[in-house]
């Protein structure tokens, strides 16, 4: 699974989300990602709940295709 596929999956599952996905360690390591997600769905949610929304969006890919993610979640207001 590449960065674009991870971003597309998140953006499909979280309405109005904007996901930026990179491989922070090694460009050839396609199982460790840094993920930054901006979404109005995070408004009023705790950080744990925000992260759970992203984990839910990734579903089984977190256990099959993705080994680890460094996750940053922001509301649109926080991203400005």
Backbone torsions as a table, in degrees:
resi	resn	phi	psi	omega
1	UNK	NA	126.7	-178.9
2	UNK	-97.7	175.7	-176.1
3	UNK	-58.0	-42.3	-178.8
4	UNK	-63.9	-38.2	179.6
5	UNK	-67.2	-38.8	177.5
6	UNK	-64.6	-47.2	179.3
7	UNK	-61.1	-43.6	-179.6
8	UNK	-62.9	-41.3	179.6
9	UNK	-61.6	-46.1	179.2
10	UNK	-63.6	-46.1	-177.9
11	UNK	-66.4	-29.1	177.5
12	UNK	-73.9	-39.8	-175.5
13	UNK	-83.4	-27.6	178.7
14	UNK	-111.7	103.9	-178.2
15	UNK	-55.2	137.6	178.0
16	UNK	65.6	14.6	178.8
17	UNK	-80.6	148.0	172.1
18	UNK	-122.4	115.8	-176.7
19	UNK	-112.3	135.2	173.8
20	UNK	-119.3	124.3	-175.1
21	UNK	-125.2	130.8	176.9
22	UNK	-133.0	166.2	172.8
23	UNK	-107.9	98.0	-170.6
24	UNK	-74.1	-22.1	-174.8
25	UNK	-91.1	-61.9	-175.3
26	UNK	-140.5	123.8	-178.2
27	UNK	-55.3	-22.6	179.9
28	UNK	-91.3	-2.8	179.7
29	UNK	-89.6	99.7	-175.9
30	UNK	-94.9	24.9	176.9
31	UNK	-123.1	-6.9	176.1
32	UNK	-118.7	123.5	-176.5
33	UNK	-130.0	149.6	165.5
34	UNK	-103.5	124.6	-174.2
35	UNK	-123.9	125.9	175.2
36	UNK	-117.0	121.6	-177.4
37	UNK	-123.9	128.5	174.5
38	UNK	-113.1	124.6	-178.1
39	UNK	-155.2	140.2	173.5
40	UNK	-67.6	-16.1	177.8
41	UNK	-63.8	-18.4	-178.2
42	UNK	-83.6	-12.3	-177.7
43	UNK	-61.1	128.3	178.2
44	UNK	79.5	-0.3	-179.5
45	UNK	-98.4	147.0	175.0
46	UNK	-69.8	164.1	178.3
47	UNK	-58.8	-41.1	178.7
48	UNK	-61.2	-44.0	179.9
49	UNK	-67.9	-35.7	176.2
50	UNK	-61.4	-46.4	-179.9
51	UNK	-65.2	-36.5	178.8
52	UNK	-64.7	-35.9	177.0
53	UNK	-61.2	-41.1	178.6
54	UNK	-69.7	-42.6	178.0
55	UNK	-59.7	-42.3	178.0
56	UNK	-62.8	-38.5	179.3
57	UNK	-64.4	-35.5	-179.5
58	UNK	-80.7	-22.3	174.4
59	UNK	52.0	-135.9	-177.1
60	UNK	-65.5	-15.1	178.6
61	UNK	-62.0	-27.2	179.2
62	UNK	-66.2	-23.9	179.2
63	UNK	-103.6	-20.7	-177.6
64	UNK	-100.5	-50.8	-169.7
65	UNK	-107.0	-19.6	-175.3
66	UNK	-121.7	127.4	179.5
67	UNK	-86.3	-42.8	-177.0
68	UNK	-155.3	150.6	174.3
69	UNK	-131.7	141.4	169.4
70	UNK	-99.9	109.5	-167.1
71	UNK	-108.2	129.8	171.9
72	UNK	-122.6	124.5	178.2
73	UNK	-120.4	138.1	-178.1
74	UNK	-142.0	147.1	168.4
75	UNK	-79.2	162.4	177.5
76	UNK	-56.6	-37.0	179.6
77	UNK	-64.9	-41.4	178.9
78	UNK	-67.8	-28.3	-177.2
79	UNK	-76.9	-18.2	-177.5
80	UNK	-72.9	NA	NA
